[in-house]
Amino acid sequence: MKILVLSFYYPPDLSAGSFRVLALVKALRTQLPACGAIEVVTTLPNRYKSFSKDAEELDVQDGLEIRRFALPAHVSDMRGQSRAFFSFARQVLRHVAGRNYDLVFATSSRLMTASLGAWISRRKRIPLYLDIRDIFVDTISDLLPGPTGWAVGQMFSLLEAWTVQRASRVNLVSGGFGDYFRSRYPNSSLVYFTNGIDSEFLGLPPQPRHPRPNQRAVILYAGNIGAGQGLHEIIPGLAEALRDQARFVIIGDGGKRGELECAIAGLENVELRVPLARADLIAAYGMADVLFLHLGNYSAFKKVLPSKLFEYAALGKPLLAGVAGYAAHFVQEEIANAAVFVPCDVAGGVAAFQSLQLVDRTRPEFVAKYARENIAQAMALDVLRVG
């Protein structure tokens, strides 16, 4: 069996999708028969301008070939991302044209990689396994309100229907996606393999950072700084309200970083840093008192389950989360010493922060339940069943 794996991001790129597909590829390699092969088709690292790392365009290992395509220089706005994807798609289609596969696996947050996988599946008449990390139709309708958002949403809704109905199996990373997909695609075969905790975050000793009376707690956020996270809408007000109690460290990059920089100008208790490699990021986590997560106040985000929750929870730090819907329920039910507030609600964020116990506590049951390796092994078995 030869499996084609499509992912717009792959290590060393920094992305929830890249870490997820790496774990799956490792699991597939342990379960494929000796004659089996995997071909990963992806991009050279491109997610953040402020974080670049060299990677081979072609990396061939025993039973594994990783092909990375270069993309044109772009910024993380809609136009730039669209241009980058269509460059990727053209190169992928040329590459796979003369090659034979038995199964296509495509992981996608913005739908287009999933649709690319569906097109290849159709042309080669082979099964398609989709891994859906976001409901793009919902998201684009929220981010582009009014007639434009409606028109674009309708177009992508048709593309989504064609893509999903082509798939032999559809995995949803969030249980919050279930109602949407069951109502629209009742005949689809749906499974649920969530994101999980990577091995780098397992077995780390707690590093409590008790603030002294004359010191402020360190609240740390690490990840993308885009419209979806809404940091430019919450951090300025929250930092001002907690100026005597906390200081914020924000590590990351993205389409809204410039807007965030403008919004925090003059706030001495907010520090903005560039993205870090995972080893350095883990060290930064260890210096924090509270780990922070926030999603914008859009209805689409009531269905999602952010991957960042899993590594945050594994570290045993107090967790402050501005989330709603399924993610809020997940945090309240699954993660001890975590406080939730309504997105973009400064007063609610202050109250939630003040309710936390600023001590580190391990969460062994959570870690055992959501270890990425175990989830990836189960998912790999399901992928092979489809093939």
Secondary structure, DSSP 8 states (H G I E B T S, - for coil): -EEEEE-S--TTS--HHHHHHHHHHHHHHHHS-TT-EEEEEEESS-SBTTB-----SEEEETTEEEEEE------SSHHHHHHHHHHHHHHHHHHHTT---SEEEEEESSSHHHHHHHHHHHHHT--EEEEE-S-HHHHHHHHS-HHHHHHHHHHHHHHHHHHHHH-SEEEES-GGGHHHHHHH-TTS-EE-----B-GGGSS---------TTS-EEEEEEEE-STTT-HHHHHHHHHHHTTTTEEEEEEEE-TTHHHHHHHTTT-TTEEEE----HHHHHHHHHT-SEEEEE--S-GGGGS---THHHHHHHTT--EEEE--HHHHHHHHHH-TTEEEE-TT-HHHHHHHHHHS--S----HHHHHHSBHHHHHHHHHHHHHHH-
